[in-house]
């Protein structure tokens, strides 16, 4: 029963195959050339299991890892049997099939070149150098840390200001009076940069000196605000860890563009179809 179920699982992966990547360490830990099965005179190796895992990565995630090797082997056995049957039927000699093989070879070579010469060419040293260059003179946008007390009526806000001028604690008054979601936290809004608050609120906050509050209530669509500016600072430079993935993608894009320009210069491209030539952006 288990074997029958496994065969059904394998066939669900076999059709269609998906070109998706999966780390292969969970699939094999032996030598790539180790033979795990034979189909007639053909051998299935650990490397074959690894390639099948790369091809079926996302689909394989549907099953427990303990079943992966057995499922992959069933996939490869079915593939080998069908491939041998195709050769017996001389499908491999069909002109359309040969064109398909040529295309698949072309795609595989493209992917291998990208992996080895583009993606693989970006080193950790390259990333660190790009980080130092990108953020050498970094000056982040100004951020403000503020509290506010939000009430429905202007008269309420004016009463709050009178209490503050009389020495009331802003945070305690916010807990008591504010109707906004930050009220229970003493009106604390944390740090925010320009453009993150509604214009009237932001304009009033920008005019404040650190440690001061608005002398007049500020109206927005949410109600009437009394704002206390607690701190101003410049946004800190992002850490290398936070931006390294984006830097890597940028370096890869730059290297790809440079490589393609060089290859096109070495191997001129001529589009013979007039309609396609007109549609080619490079020809505009």
ABEGO torsion letter per residue (X at the ends): XAAAAAAAAAAAAAOBBBBBBBBAAAABABBAABBABBBEABBBBAAAAAAAAAAAAAAAAABBAAAAAAAAAAAAAAAAAAAAAAAAAGAAABAAAAAAAAAAAAAAAAAAAAAAAAAAABBAAAAAAAAAAAAAABBBBBBBBBBBBBBABAAAAAAAAAAAAAGBBAAAAAAAABABAAAAAGGBAEBBBBGABBAAAAAAAAABBBGBBBABBBBBAAEBBBBBBABBBBBBBBBAAAAAAAAAAAAAAAAAAAAAAAAAAABBBBBABAAAAAABAAAX
